[in-house]
């Protein structure tokens, strides 16, 4: 599967959600959970995207206990924001899916109405034509 279209750099979580939903509409398959996580978290704290997690501690070996505590507090806040963004994303996906469902059902109903209209016209024509 191709990588997701990244949200604009320096954008908001809302723009990331919009980018994911728009990207989903263009893709043959859904983004993976890791792709969704990375797109959302990159807007909140790029240090916490999946490819950075393994090297976090190595990058901060020289920090003081106070700096470590401050960083962990920042991470805690980032994950609270992430949870909110994920909830918003879920709502956006559900809204988008329901909208698509309504549009497809409406199109199907139109096709059925046209088909029924054509059938009625054909019946009326055959009844009007002398045998």
C-alpha positions in Angstrom: 0.0 0.0 0.0 1.4 3.4 -0.8 2.2 5.7 2.1 -0.4 8.2 3.2 -0.4 11.7 1.9 1.2 13.7 4.7 -0.7 16.5 6.3 0.8 20.0 5.6 3.8 20.6 7.9 3.0 22.8 10.8 -0.7 22.2 10.3 -3.3 21.5 12.9 -4.7 18.2 14.0 -7.9 19.2 12.1 -5.9 19.5 8.9 -4.3 16.1 9.6 -7.8 14.6 10.1 -9.0 16.2 6.9 -5.9 14.9 5.0 -6.4 11.4 6.2 -10.1 11.3 5.3 -9.4 12.8 1.8 -6.5 10.4 1.4 -8.8 7.5 2.3 -11.2 8.5 -0.5 -8.4 8.3 -3.1 -6.9 5.0 -1.9 -7.9 1.5 -2.8 -7.3 0.4 0.8 -7.6 2.0 4.3 -4.5 3.5 6.0 -2.9 1.2 8.6 -3.4 2.1 12.3 0.3 3.0 12.4 -0.1 5.4 9.5 -3.1 7.1 11.2 -1.1 7.3 14.5 1.9 8.9 12.7 -0.2 11.4 10.8 -2.0 12.6 13.9 1.0 12.5 16.2 3.2 14.3 13.8 1.0 17.3 14.2 1.1 17.1 18.0 4.7 16.0 18.9 6.9 14.8 16.0 9.2 13.1 18.5 6.5 10.6 19.3 5.9 9.3 15.8 6.5 5.5 15.5 9.9 5.7 13.8 11.2 8.0 16.5 10.0 6.0 19.6 12.9 3.5 19.7 15.6 6.2 19.8 13.9 8.6 22.3 15.8 7.5 25.4 19.2 7.5 23.5 18.6 11.1 22.4 18.0 12.3 26.0 20.8 10.5 28.0 22.3 13.8 29.0 19.2 15.5 30.4 18.7 16.2 34.1 15.9 14.5 36.2 13.9 17.7 36.0 14.3 17.7 32.2 13.2 14.1 32.0 10.2 14.8 34.1 9.3 17.8 32.0 9.6 15.7 28.8 7.5 12.9 30.2 4.9 15.5 31.2 5.0 16.9 27.6 4.5 13.3 26.3 1.6 12.8 28.7 -0.1 15.9 27.3 0.7 14.9 23.8 -1.1 11.6 24.3 -4.1 13.3 25.8 -4.2 15.5 22.6 -3.7 12.4 20.5 -6.6 10.6 22.1 -8.8 13.6 21.4 -7.6 13.8 17.8 -8.2 10.1 17.3 -11.7 10.5 18.6 -12.3 13.4 16.1 -10.8 11.3 13.4 -13.2 8.4 14.2 -16.1 10.8 14.1 -14.9 12.3 10.8 -14.6 8.8 9.3 -18.1 7.8 10.5 -19.5 11.0 9.1 -17.8 10.5 5.8 -18.9 6.8 5.5 -22.5 7.7 6.3 -22.4 10.5 3.8 -21.1 8.1 1.1 -23.8 5.6 2.1 -26.5 8.2 1.7 -25.1 9.4 -1.7 -24.8 5.9 -3.0 -28.3 4.9 -1.8 -29.7 8.1 -3.5 -27.9 7.2 -6.7 -29.2 3.7 -6.6 -32.8 4.9 -5.9 -32.5 7.2 -8.9 -31.4 4.3 -11.1 -34.3 2.2 -9.9 -36.8 5.1 -10.5 -35.4 5.6 -14.0 -35.6 1.8 -14.7 -39.2 1.7 -13.4 -40.1 4.7 -15.5 -38.7 3.1 -18.6 -40.6 -0.1 -17.8 -43.8 1.8 -17.4 -43.3 3.7 -20.6 -42.6 0.4 -22.4 -45.8 -1.1 -20.9 -47.9 2.0 -21.9 -46.5 1.9 -25.4 -47.3 -1.8 -25.8 -50.8 -1.2 -24.5 -51.3 1.6 -27.0 -50.0 -0.2 -30.0 -52.7 -2.1 -31.8 -52.1 -5.8 -32.0 
